[in-house]
């Protein structure tokens, strides 16, 4: 005899685990990878700012 309530719960759990696995693959990024990407972005921003011909005030909007 099969308890249908248990079977529905088990099926829902399997579906949730499957979705979680897909999301980990699709959106997953380790903390170290996120921090490395942020450091690289900041390094590129500073390098770009270093090539500016004139100094900018902090409240001034970037040109072009």
N, C-alpha and C positions, 0 to 999 in steps of 0.2 A: 504494500500500500504506500502511496506517495502523498505526502502532505503538500498540497498545492501552495499554501502560504509560504512554506520554507523554500519551495522551488522558485517561486517568484522573487523572494528575497535573494536567493543565491544567484539567480539570473541578473538581478539588478546590480549585485556586487561585482559580478564578472564584467558587466557592461561598464561600470564605473572604473574598474581597474584598467580596462582596455582604453577608455578615454584618457585616464591619467597617464598611461604609458605613452599614448600619442602626443599628449601635451608636453610631457618631459622631452620627447624627441624634438617637437616643433619649437618650443619656447625655452627649453632648458639652457641655461648658461651658468657656469660655476661663478661663485663670487670672485675668484681670482681672475677669471676671464673678463668679468664686468669691470673690475678695478683696472686691469691692464688696458682695456679699451678706453676707459676714462683718462688714464694717464697719457696715453698716446694722443687722444683728442686735445688735451691740455697742452701737450708738447707742441703739437701742430699749431694751435692757436697762438702760443707764445712766439713761435718761429715766425708766423705770419705777421704778428704785431711788431716784431723786431725789424721787419723790412719796411715799415711805414716811413714815409719821408718826413712827416711832422708828428710831434707828440699830440696825443688826444687826451682831453679831460675824460674822467670816468663817466660823467653824465652825458657826454657827447655821443650821438648816434654814429655808427659806422657809415662811411661814404661808399656809394656804388657797390 
